[in-house]
Amino acid sequence: MRALMTKFGRLLDQGLNKEVFDNLRNLLMCTLLLAAGTDALRSPSSPIFHLFGYWIAGWGLIALAVALMLLNMCDGLRKLAKTRYHLSLQIVLCLLYVVLAFRIVEIVWSFRAS
């Protein structure tokens, strides 16, 4: 137990906390962009001062969110590849990304509906 706590302390000293929170912050920002894009497709109005149609703005936001989310996930997977049990951690991270992204979009939709 002591060895585990020592290793955990060493990981915290090397910036584990910052890396995890940065990755989570980026994931949340990407899912909020994804929710905004899907909401633009669901409610046909003309955003951005009537310069673009709702479908252009919606699909543009969705494309941007997916590209940023994939970039963030690839960065996280690359960093996890250096760990001991990297394959299982990478699978868990991919599943977590998908589940959290869909759930946050649903939460934003429910807030928007009320």
SEVOVEX-253826 format. One record per atom (N, C-alpha, C, O, CB): x, y, z; residue in one letter. Coordinates in steps of 0.02 Angstrom, whole numbers, plus 50000, padded with zeros to 5 digits. Each point is the difference from the previous one (the first is absolute). Glycine has a CB too. Layout:
SEVOVEX-253826
XYZA...
end
This chain:
SEVOVEX-253826
500414994050000M499595006050000M500445006350000M499855005049967M499244988750094M501445005949977R500455005850004R500345001349933R500105005849980R500104991750141R499984997149844A500315000849934A499515003149950A500205004149959A500554985950065A498635008149981L499495002849956L499905007450014L499945004049953L499494984950042L500565013050067M499925007150018M500625004049979M499935005849979M499344990950118M501325000349908T500615003449977T499985001149925T500185005449976T500464989450119T499155000149868K499955000749928K499475005249981K500115003949954K500264984150033K499075012150048F499475004849986F500265007150015F499855004649962F499274986850066F501255009550026G500295006550016G500495002249947G500035006049983G499834991550137G500534997849854R500485001649947R499635002249936R500215004749966R500614987150083R498625004849935L499615001949942L499695006950007L499985003949953L499774984050028L500035013750080L499735006750012L500545005349993L499875005449975L499274989650101L501465003449947D500565004749992D500195001149927D500245005349982D500174991050130D499474998649846Q500165000549929Q499455003449960Q500075000749939Q500634989150073Q498755012250020G499485003749965G499404996149979G499645002049954G501255005050007G498974987350071L499424996049983L499365003950009L499554999649957L501074990250077L499325013950020N499405003850015N499855005049944N499435000649977N500784998050146N500295005049856K499915005049947K499804996749935K499565002649964K501285004850091K499484987149927E499854996549938E499274997549999E499665000749949E501554995950042E498575000550064V499324997350003V499495005649994V499524999549962V500884991050110V499705014949966F499525005549998F500015003749933F499485002249977F500654999050146F500454999449845D500035003249934D499634995849949D499635002649958D501475002550072D498994988349973N499664995649953N499255000250011N499615000049952N501414992750044N498775007350067L499285000350015L499705006649979L499445000249974L500754992050122L500165013349915R499765006549979R499915000349924R499515002649975R501065002650124R499924992149865N499954999949927N499424995749977N499655001849952N501585000050041N498664992650040L499434995749983L499345003650012L499554999649958L501134990350072L499265013650025L499395003750014L499885005549949L499435001149979L500714996350143L500375006149859M499925005449950M499794997049933M499585002949965M501295004050095M499434987549921C499814996949936C499284997650001C499645000749951C501554995850033C498595000650072T499314997650003T499515005750002T499444999349974T500964990550084T499785015849972L499565005849998L499945002849929L499465002149980L500855000550139L500234997449844L499975002049929L499574995149960L499615002149957L501535003250053L498934988350005L499604994949967L499265001050016L499574999449956L501404992650049L498885009450057A499305001250020A499735006349966A499425000049979A500804994450131A500185010849884A499775006049966A499874998749927A499525002649972A501135004350109A499774989149887G499904998449929G499394995849989G499625001249953G501594999450031G498684994450059T499404995849992T499375003950017T499484998849970T501214991150057T499365014750020D499425004250016D499835004749943D499425001449987D500894997950134D500205003149844A499885004349941A499644996149946A499605002849963A501435004050065A499124986849965L499654995949951L499294998350021L499564999349958L501544996050008L498805004150100R499334998250025R499525005949997R499404999049988R501144992750087R499705014349936S499565005850000S500175004549941S500485003850003S499404995750123S499745000049820P500165003949941P499905007450009P499445002649995P500254987649937P500845013250082S500005007350003S500645002249965S500424995949982S498905004650128S500755005849881S500595002549965S500485003250049S499925005950016S499404995949879S501174994550129P500485002850047P500515004549964P499995000549939P499874989550135P500555013149964I500555004149975I499745005549954I500235000749943I500554989450066I498755013850016F499755005949966F499754998849929F500105004149955F500695002450115F498904987849919H499714998249935H500514999449944H499825000749941H499145004950096H501674993349980L500524999349948L500034992849974L500134998949941L500525010350113L499224986049990F500034992949980F499334996850016F499645002250044F501614997349976F498594995449943G499414996150016G500134995750062G500584999050019G499095000949860G499804997850151Y500084996150061Y500374993549987Y500364997650044Y498595007450001Y500974992149896W500334993649988W500745000949987W500404995550017W498545000249936W501275009950019I500725001349991I500335001150068I500544997350013I499255007849872I499904998950157A500285001350066A500004993750042A500494998650035A499115013249959A499864984350002G499964993850039G500524994949980G500374997450043G498435004749970G501244996549923W500494995149977W500725002550007W500464996150012W498694999649908W500955010850074G500675002850012G500224999250072G500574998150013G499225010149896G499764993150137L500164999050071L500114992650017L500454998350038L498895011949990L500254985549943I500094992850012I500674997749973I500354996350034I498405002049960I501445003849946A500644998049971A500595002650042A500484996450012A499005003749874A500475006150136L500525002850043L500064996250066L500554998550023L499265012849924L499624987250083A499994996550064A500294993049993A500384997850043A498635008949993A500804989849912V500264993249990V500755000149987V500364995850026V498525000649928V501355008350006A500725000449986A500405001550063A500524997050013A499225006949871A500015000850156L500355001750063L499974994250050L500484998750036L499255013349945L499704984550020M499934994450046M500474994349981M500314996950043M498495006349978M501264995449914L500474994849977L500725001950015L500404995850019L498795001049892L500975009550080L500675002450015L500164999350075L500544997850018L499385010349886L499604993750138N500094999350072N500054992750020N500404998250043N498975012549974N500214985049953M500024992950017M500664996849977M500284995950036M498475003649955M501495002449951C500654997349976C500575002150046C500464996150013C499115004249870C500405005850142D500505002350048D499984995950064D500524997950026D499415013749925D499474987250074G499934996050060G500224992849989G500324997050044G498745010249990G500774989949909L500214993149985L500754999549993L500304995150021L498615003049922L501405006950027R500735000149993R500345000250068R500504996650011R499395009249878R499844998250157K500295000550066K499894993650040K500434998050040K499405014449958K499604984449991L499874993750035L500424994249974L500114995150035L498735008949986L501404996649917A500404994749970A500664998950037A500324994949992A499155007749898A500735002350150K500624999550037K499924996550067K500504998750035K499875011749910K499014987950074T499884996950065T500044992449995T500094997249946T499185012550087T500684987150024R500084992850004R499424996249968R500114995549959R500565006250144R498734999949916Y499404996549975Y499665004549948Y499415001750007Y500444992050103Y500525008149839H499765005149953H499404997849959H499565004249987H501595000050008H498804989649985L499454997949957L499335000450036L499525002649973L501274989949966L499195005050122S499375000350037S499825007350018S499415001849998S500824986750048S500265015549970L499875007050015L499765003849938L499575004350005L501294995350085L499414998749852Q499805003349939Q499284998149981Q499625004249976Q501584995949986Q498624993750048I499314997849986I499515003650046I499485002349978I500944986549983I499765011650103V499575003450049V499945007449981V499455002850005V500894989150086V500205011349889L499985007049981L499555001249939L499615004749999L501544996750047L498904994349904C499575000749940C499264999250018C499585004049978C501354991749951C498914999450111L499314999050021L499755005950042L499435002249993L500744985450005L500265014850045L499825005750042L499865006349958L499535003750014L501164991550080L499725005949856Y499905005749956Y499314999749966Y499635004949999Y501624995749982Y498594993649991V499374999349964V499405000850047V499535003649984V501034988749934V499465004350139V499445000450048V499925007050026V499445002650003V500754985550029V500355015249988L499955006750026L499775005049947L499605004550015L501304992850066L499335001949859A499805004649947A499254999649987A499665005249997A501484993749951A498594995050045F499294999449989F499595002350060F499485003249992F500764987349932F499995008050135R499625002050060R499995007650008R499495002850018R500824986350037R500255014249933I500025007350006I499565003249948I499675005050014I501494994450033I498834997949892V499555002749948V499284999350023V499605004649991V501234992649918V498984997150119E499324999150025E499845004950056E499445002650003E500624985349966E500415013350076I499885004750055I499905007049973I499565003650022I501134989350055I499725009149875V499935006749971V499335000749965V499675005150004V501574995849982V498554993849977W499355000249967W499445000750050W499525003649988W500944989449921W499595003450148S499455000550049S499985006950033S499465002550016S500644985250005S500495015449990F500005006850027F499715004949949F499645004650019F501364992550050F499155001849868R499765004449948R499254999349990R499665004849984R501464994449960R498624994850067A499284998849991A499585003050055A499415001649990A500884987949951A500015011450118S499595002750055S500015007550004S499695002950044S500544987050017S
end
